[in-house]
């Protein structure tokens, strides 16, 4: 009888662990991009360990009032899909493989990691 209660309790605990939500994963590494500052200087922006599945508007370039960033480098372990528009919207996007980069011609405002 005790063994049956122990087995039932263990199975209940296992079911609870399996159904608990897991924390959001993050890409390991850094995503880099180049953008123009308000003073007209070229600067490098970066995202360290960005969250997977969440759209990120790039600081310094993530709105229509600012010039878009360019030359993205995906130095993370996840694929990065970059968008010309803010909020990861629009028909103009490009996917960078982990460890990949693009030329100065690729303009971006937002990114999402898989």
LUMKOLRO-59626 format. One line per 10 residues: their letters; for each residue x, y, z of C-alpha. Coordinates in Angstrom, 2 decimals, always signed. Layout:
LUMKOLRO-59626
a> X:Y:Z ~ ...
END
This chain:
LUMKOLRO-59626
xxxxxxxxxx> +0.00:+0.00:+0.00 ~ +2.82:+2.46:+0.84 ~ +4.55:+1.64:-2.41 ~ +1.44:+2.50:-4.37 ~ +1.14:+5.90:-2.62 ~ +4.81:+6.58:-3.29 ~ +4.44:+5.72:-6.98 ~ +1.30:+7.87:-7.30 ~ +3.05:+10.79:-5.58 ~ +6.12:+10.42:-7.83
xxxxxxxxxx> +3.96:+10.33:-10.97 ~ +2.03:+13.39:-9.79 ~ +5.28:+15.28:-9.19 ~ +6.56:+14.25:-12.62 ~ +3.36:+15.45:-14.28 ~ +3.66:+18.78:-12.46 ~ +7.25:+19.27:-13.58 ~ +6.42:+18.41:-17.18 ~ +3.50:+20.86:-17.34 ~ +5.27:+23.85:-15.74
xxxxxxxxxx> +6.15:+26.55:-18.25 ~ +9.82:+26.89:-19.02 ~ +11.63:+30.19:-18.96 ~ +12.23:+31.99:-22.26 ~ +15.44:+30.99:-23.94 ~ +18.04:+33.42:-25.14 ~ +20.54:+33.29:-27.94 ~ +24.11:+33.06:-26.68 ~ +26.51:+35.61:-28.10 ~ +26.24:+39.09:-29.53
xxxxxxxxxx> +24.40:+40.74:-32.41 ~ +26.17:+43.81:-33.84 ~ +25.14:+46.53:-36.27 ~ +26.36:+49.92:-37.42 ~ +24.27:+53.08:-37.26 ~ +24.62:+56.83:-37.59 ~ +24.41:+58.96:-34.44 ~ +22.47:+62.24:-34.17 ~ +25.79:+64.05:-34.65 ~ +26.44:+62.17:-37.91
xxxxxxxxxx> +29.10:+59.81:-36.57 ~ +29.22:+56.09:-37.30 ~ +28.65:+53.95:-34.20 ~ +28.40:+50.24:-33.44 ~ +25.39:+48.96:-31.54 ~ +25.03:+45.51:-30.04 ~ +22.63:+43.16:-28.30 ~ +24.11:+40.69:-25.81 ~ +22.28:+37.38:-25.30 ~ +19.07:+38.52:-26.99
xxxxxxxxxx> +15.84:+36.74:-26.11 ~ +14.60:+34.23:-28.68 ~ +11.23:+34.85:-30.31 ~ +10.95:+38.50:-29.22 ~ +11.18:+41.34:-31.71 ~ +13.81:+43.95:-30.84 ~ +13.83:+47.44:-32.35 ~ +17.49:+48.32:-32.68 ~ +18.58:+51.16:-30.37 ~ +19.71:+54.11:-32.48
xxxxxxxxxx> +17.86:+52.91:-35.59 ~ +14.57:+51.35:-34.56 ~ +12.16:+54.08:-35.65 ~ +11.22:+55.72:-38.93 ~ +12.56:+59.09:-37.71 ~ +16.11:+57.69:-37.65 ~ +18.27:+56.39:-40.49 ~ +18.28:+52.58:-40.58 ~ +21.22:+50.60:-39.24 ~ +23.36:+48.58:-41.62
xxxxxxxxxx> +26.03:+45.85:-41.81 ~ +24.48:+43.48:-39.23 ~ +26.67:+40.71:-37.78 ~ +24.97:+37.76:-36.09 ~ +27.57:+36.46:-33.65 ~ +24.98:+34.41:-31.74 ~ +24.18:+30.70:-31.83 ~ +20.67:+31.34:-33.27 ~ +19.35:+32.50:-36.63 ~ +18.51:+36.21:-36.75
xxxxxxxxxx> +15.85:+37.59:-39.06 ~ +16.39:+41.31:-39.64 ~ +13.71:+43.69:-40.95 ~ +13.93:+47.04:-42.69 ~ +10.82:+48.15:-40.77 ~ +10.42:+48.57:-37.01 ~ +8.52:+45.98:-34.94 ~ +9.65:+43.12:-37.26 ~ +6.99:+44.01:-39.80 ~ +6.95:+44.37:-43.55
xxxxxxxxxx> +7.93:+42.39:-46.61 ~ +11.61:+43.36:-46.57 ~ +13.59:+41.01:-44.33 ~ +16.67:+38.81:-44.42 ~ +17.76:+35.87:-42.27 ~ +21.34:+35.69:-41.03 ~ +22.71:+32.30:-40.02 ~ +24.51:+31.94:-36.67 ~ +27.95:+33.50:-37.01 ~ +26.98:+35.24:-40.28
xxxxxxxxxx> +26.99:+38.83:-41.38 ~ +25.89:+41.08:-44.20 ~ +27.36:+43.98:-46.14 ~ +26.83:+47.69:-45.54 ~ +24.03:+47.61:-48.12 ~ +21.65:+45.62:-45.88 ~ +19.62:+48.17:-43.90 ~ +17.81:+47.08:-40.72 ~ +15.61:+48.53:-37.96 ~ +14.50:+45.42:-36.04
xxxx> +15.48:+41.80:-35.45 ~ +14.01:+38.57:-34.07 ~ +16.02:+35.48:-33.08 ~ +14.88:+31.88:-33.50
END
